[in-house]
Amino acid sequence: MTYLPGREKHAWLRTRVMTITHEHPHFRIVDDFLDEDTWTAVWSDFQFTELHPVTRSTGAWKLDDGVPLGGQEVVASGAGADSAGSTNTPLDRVIAAVLADPSHYRGLIGEDWDRISARPYVYPRETGLSWHVDDHALYAGAFVYYAHPHWNAHWGGELLIAENDPETDAEEGALPIMGYRFETESYSERLLDVGCGSFVMPRPNRLVLLAGAPHMVARIVPAAGAAVRASISGFFLRPEHEQVADRDA
């Protein structure tokens, strides 16, 4: 097993078992998600995998979100843990672990999906991700797994999840996927209509499953120094024929 600095703080994990520690209509948390050897393999892979700056001209990232880094996305069949991809990287093991126990996502993630994706992301200090909603035409739900070996509650990087107002959504339509690149006031006003929600700290070896509510990643503060928020994020992908139908509707 590869040894990496910081892991000595987590020797107690050998006796821990993954547990659903929090349930909410918008999200679910599974702590101590991977066994220690698999977690170490995933974190070790972050040291060598090819990472590139995440583009700020597309997607939910805004100009003041800094420059997070992203790796290659992989997509696997959603038929079960045994059908996870064959990239020969720890991403396969994360996907397999997500699929291994349907009770972790059943009842939160919609059932109309047939594939699952995964992609590594690294958020250094002074980076974050603006408020957005995952495209419901493409995704039945999402997940994020925190692979870093240590985190401090003062470093930021929380996953913020907004409450929505069903009455406003019925009157004005669902909140758009994201605000405009430079003009964000109308998007902000919709979020401020309710103006509250939940936060999830990026606790190491934690899996968070998301049903599709508006969310963002709080900025990593300078106090984090050289530490990074290392995560594997992915989506439960709807069948492609349904995506086409939704777009044509």
N, C-alpha and C positions, 0 to 999 in steps of 0.2 A: 504494500500500500504506500502510495506517495505521501511523504510527510510535507506539510506546508505550515509556515508560521501561523500561529493563532489557533490551531486545532487542539493544542494542549488544554485550552479553556473548555473544551467540549468532551472530555473523556467520559463524563457521566452519560453521554448519549448512548453508550453501548447497552444501557439498561432501559432506555426509553422505547415506547411503542407509539407509532403514529396515531393521532387522536383528532377527531373533529372537535375543535375547541370553541368555535363560535358559529352560530347560524343566524342569518338575517335574510329577509326576502330578496335582497339584492346581491348577497355574497355569502360565501362559506369559507371557513379557515380550517386547514388541516395542519397541525404542527408535528414536528419530528417526522416529516414526510418520507424521507429516504433513509435507508440504513447507512451507517457511517461510511462503509467502503464505497457505496455508490455516490454518496454526497461528496466524498473526497475526490472521486474520479471526475465528477462534474466540475468541481472547483479547479482541479488540476487542468482540465481542458481549457478553462478560461485563460490560463497562462500562455497558451500556444495557438488557440484558434484565431483565424484571421478576422479582424474587426475593422469596420469602416465607419466614418462619420455618418450619422443618420441625416438624410437630406432634410433641409428646412424649407424646400420649395413645394413639397407635397406632404400629405398626412397632417396629423394634429400638431406637430411641432411648430412653434412660433419662433420668431427671431430671438426672443429673450429667453429661450429654453436652453441656451448653450449648445454644446455639441456632444450629445450622447453617442455611443458607439454601438453598432449592431453587427451581428454575424450572419451567416448563411441560414436561410429558413429551410426547414425540412417538413415534408407533409407525408403522413402515413394513413393507412386505412383505419377507420374507427371500429373495425370488427372485433377488436379485443387486444389484450396485451400481447398475444403471440403474433399479431399482425403488424406490430410496430416496425418502423422502417429499418433499413439495413445500411445506414451511413457509417457504421463502425465507429461511432462517436457516442459519448455519454448522452447526447440528445435522445438517442433511441431508448435509453434506460429511463429517462424522465417521462417520455411518452408512454412507455410500457407501464410505468408506475401509476400514471394518471388513469390509464384505462383498466388497470388491474382490479380496482374495486369500484364498481359502478355506484355503490352507495354514497361515494364522495360527491358525485355530481348529479345523481338522480333526484328529480324533484326541483332542482334549481336550474339546470341547463335544459333547454328544449330537446325534444327527442328527434327532431328532423335534421340530423347531421349524419354524415357518413365518412368523414375524414377529420384528422386533427393535425394541426401545425405546431411547430415549435421553433423559436429563434432566440439566440442569446443576445442580451443587451447589457451594456455597461454604462452606468451613470457616474461619472467622476464628480468632484465638487463643482458647484456652480452650474449644474444641469438639472433639468426637470422635464415635465411633459404637461402641456396645457390641457384645460378642460376639453373633453370630447365625449362622444357616444360611439361605441363600436357599431358598424354598419349591420343592422338587423337583417338586411337582405342577404348578406354574405355569411353571417356568423350566428349560430345558435347560443353562443356563450364564449367565455374566454377563461384563461388561467394565467397565473404568474407564480413562479417558484423562485425563492431567494436562495442563491447558492453561495454567497459570501460567508466566510467562516466567523465573522464577528461584526456586530453593529452596536452603535451607541445611540441611545434615544435622543441625544442632542444633535445628531448629525442630519436630521431631516429625512427626506426620501420616503415619507409616508405615502401610501395609496389613499387618496381622498375620494370618497364615494358619496355623491349627492342624493338627497331625497328628491323625488319628483312629485308634482301635483297633478293627479289624474284629471281634475276638473280643467286645469289650464291646458293640459295636453289634449283634452277632448275639444276645447274651444278653439285653440290656436294650432293644433297639430303637434305631433311629437317634436321634441327638441332636435334641431338639425344635428348631423354628425359632428360638426365642429363650427366654430366661429370663423368669420372671414380672417384672412391672413393679417391684415392691419386694423380693420374696423371690427372691434369685438364688443361694442357696447350693447347691441341688441341681444347677443348671446349671454352676456353678463346679467342683463335685466331678467331674463328667464330663470337663470340660476338663483338670482337674489329673490325671486318671488317666494321661494321656500326658504332659501338661505341657511340650510343646515344639512347635516349628513353624518357620515361615519369616517373614521380614519383607521388604517391598518398599518402598523409599523412593520418595516421589512426585517422581521426577526429571522435569523438564519435558519435554514432548513424548513421554511414555512411555505405551504401551498395555499394560494387564494384562488377561489373559483368565483367568476363574475357572471351575473345573469344579464347584464346589459345596461345598467344605470349609468348616468354621466359620472365620469371619474377623471382624475388627474394624478400626476406624480409630483409631490412637493419637491422643491429645489433642495439639492444636497448643499449644506452650508459649508463655508470654508473650514470650520473646525474638523471636518472629516479628514483633512490632509490628504494623504495618499490612499486612503481607503476608498473603495468603490462599491456602489450598489450593483451587484452582479445578479442578473435574473434571467430565467428562461420564461419567455412569454409565448402564448399560443392561443389558437382559436379552435373551436368546434365548428367545422365548416359545413355549411348546408350543401345538399346535392346541387351540382352545377345547373341542372335543368330547372330547379326551383329558383336559383339566382337569376336566371334569364327571365323567368316569368315575373318575378318581383320587379325587375327593372322595367319591364314592359307595361306593368300595371299603371 
